[in-house]
Each structure stands twice: as structure tokens, then as C-alpha cells.
Amino acid sequence: MASADYVSLNGLTFSSIFNIGDTGHVRSTSRGIALQKEGARFKSDTNIDFNDYSLFNRNMILPETITPVQKETIHHSDTIRVQTLDIIGISEAALFQIGNLEQAYCESRIKHFRRYSRS
């Protein structure tokens, strides 16, 4: 069991998770293309697609699973208590967890580029 007395969170965006309590499995993914152009004119024929960039098609290489370690944990209380949280923001498939979590998979892929006008 988990509890928080006060939480102030200004922003939670793009597949992010804020969770108070026990959770078995979490999977959060976010994909984005950020185009910054010189000037404020965007044409509808820009046609930017995820398939145009190999970043979004590559397999993710995960580290090998480590052999489990035997441990003994002594809990002085059956509740995880948090008094005050002040968070500016949680973004791009991020996870904020108060409580037990068995397994988390969070992935964010962002292609950010600039296009300059030709003089």
C-alpha cells in the first residue's frame, strides 16, 4: 500500500504515468517527430512520416537479464508514505511510481531536426 499527503504536478504528457499504489507491469511508449522551421510558415504538403526514419523501425537492444539476487527485506511499516511532492513535469513515456513495481518498460523515440529556408 502507498499514500501521498500532497502532490503538485504541473504537467503529465506523452504516454507518461504517475501512479500511487502497487503495480505489476507497466508499458509506456512514445514516438514523435519535432520539426523546427525558420519562420512560422508550415505547408500542408510537408508529409513527414515515421517510416521515413530508421530510428522508428530499429529493434531496441535491451541488456541481458541479470541473475536474481536473494535478499531479505524487513518492512517497518506496510505502507509507503510520502508527505509532499512538487513536480514540474513528467514527459515522453516516463514513469513516476510510489509503491511496488514488478516490471517496467518505457521507451521514447524522438526525431528532432531543423529546416532552414534557402536564401
N, C-alpha and C positions, 0 to 999 in steps of 0.2 A: 504494500500500500504506500501511496505517496501523497503529499499535500504541499500547497504553497499558500502562504497567507496573502501575499500581494504580488501581482505581476503587471508590469507595464511593458507593452510590446508595441513599438511604432509600426513595424512592417513585417509581414509574413507573405512571401511571394514565390512564384515559380516552382511549384511542386515541393515546397518545404513543409516540414512537420514540426509542430510544437505539441508535445504530449506529456501529460502528467498521469502517471499510472504505469502499471506493468504491461509490457508488450512482448509478444512472441517474435514476430517478424515484421520488418519494415522494408519496403522497396520504394524508392523515390528517384525519379529520373527527370531530367530537364534537358531540352535541346533548344538552342537559339542561334540566330544569325543577327548580328548587330552591324548595321551599315551606317557609317557616319559619312555624310557627303558635305562638300564645301557648298555653302549656300543652303537655302531652305526649299529647294525645288526637287520634289520626287515625282517621277513619272510612273504611271501605272504599268508601263512596259518594262519595269526593272527586272522582273522574273528571276528572283533568287530562290533556289530550291536546295533543300538539304542534300539531295542526290548529286549535286554539283561539287560537293566537297567530301573528300575521302575520310575526313575526321569523323563524319557521322556514320560511316559504313565499316569502320575498323572494329575488329574484335578487341574487347578490353582484356588486357593481361592482368590477371589477379595473382597475388602472391600465393604460394603454396600454403596449405593449411598446416599449422604448427601442431605438433603432438600435444594433446591436452596435459595440463599440469594438475596434479592432485593438490587440493588445498582445503583448509578448514577455516570457515568463517564464523565468527561469533558476532551476532547482531545484538546490540544493546537495546534496540527498540525494533518493533515490527513495522515501523513507519519511517519513510524517508521524509523529513520535514525541511522545507525551505521557507525562510522568512520573507525576504524581499528580492525581487528580480527586476532590474531595469535593463531592457534590451532595446537597442536601436533598431536592429533588423536581422532577419533570418531569410536568406535568399538562395536560389539556384540549387534545389534538391538537398538542402541542408536539413539536419535533424537536431532538435533540442529536446532532450529527454530527461525527465525527473522520474526515476523508477527503474525497475529492472528491464533489461532488453536482451533477448536471446541472440538475435541476429539482425544486422542492418546492412542494406545495400543501397548506397546513394551514389548517383552518377550524374554529372553535369558536363555537357559538351557545348561550348560556345565558340563560334567563329566570329571574330570581331575584326573588321577592316575598315579602311577609309578609302574613299574615292575622291580624287581632286579633279576639278574642271581643268580642261586644257585651255591655255591662253592663246 
